[in-house]
Amino acid sequence: MTNPNWSKTPGGKVRGRGLGLPFPGTPGPFNAITDIACVEIGYSTLIRGDGALARGQGPVRTGVTVLLPRGRGNAGTPCFAGGAILNGNGEMTGLAWIDEIGQLQTPITITNTHSCGVTRDATLKWMVENAIGMGQDWGLPVAAETWDGELNDINGFHVKDEHVFAALDSAAGGPLELGSLGGGTGMICYDFKGGNGSASRRVEIGGDTYMLGVFVQANFGRREQLTVLGAPVGRAIPHGKLRHRDAGSVIAIVATDAPLLPHQLKRIARRVTLGLARTGTAGGQSSGDIFLAFSTANPEALAAGPTMRHSRFLDDAALDPLFVATVEATEEAVVDSMIANATMIGRDGNVCVALPHDELLAAMARPA
């Protein structure tokens, strides 16, 4: 029997599997990054105003998404991590330190381009206020961004500290709402309404079962590029374009409970590129395509303690199933970011249309 979480979001929005799309692989219970037991997601969504743009007043179509890798209860314990970049016209703070030390030591925030610094600094304030740290009085938070300027008063700087705090304080596991909320509120994907997408996969390696999940803030691609499970859907639905170009960016976060080392997680992060390619993108010049992968395994090896540490990890030759899971979950997460969404009207009356489900299914049914 199909898990209902695979078919709809908690808010009742249909997902790709609910439309009968035959995505490969077996998801976890929520088909989301929150299938990794301790991962928590929180949102602050800012929607107000209509009509002509008035800088500093609106219309506002933005927000912030936060991800706590080990949940709030164990937020001070790092995770092994590794990152990758397909195209660098974007930002994810903290990547240099992760590349150096192989650890993710802070929550992750994702927002619009001009609020990235706010979410970074607010994360530090939240960590200080809640006495979350690594036994040190400094931190380098991971804050990522994609651009929402077609729909949002991006130069009005509407995301404030309190919105980041609210998202952090409300972060939770379980079924995950998708689409236009949090940092994904004003995003556009393949010239359809984009935003937040997530998917997960069960992976069997050496008789053990692991979980891998992907979360994307999808804001990239030209309409003509969009491919869904091999079908040229974008070319079949030419109407209602707003962006008319390959611009925007995509941030992808991959989480797993498989025991992996930093170099292995960097390899996992690189496989996000292949999942994106399945949806049609070539990684355009003005797109910032930045990815981070982390493992929640081995908490005892990364908690504050003695100098000598021990950790378990999979052999490199055993990683292929995790590579496949990353590609599959990335593809599904991107598609769900559009399917579990609705048309949005933003600044200056700009209309970003939702991916029409009937036209999607018709395009997929046509002979190649």
PyMOL commands that set and color helices and strands:
alter all, ss='L'
color gray80, all
select helices_A, chain A and resi 4-7+17-19+33-35+72-74+95-101+113-129+154-156+161-170+182-184+223-225+233-236+262-270+272-278+299-302+316-318+320-339+347-349+357-365
alter helices_A, ss='H'
color red, helices_A
select strands_A, chain A and resi 40-48+60-68+79-88+103-104+108-112+142-146+188-189+192-193+195-205+208-219+249-256+288-295+344-345+351-352
alter strands_A, ss='S'
color yellow, strands_A
deselect
rebuild
show_as cartoon
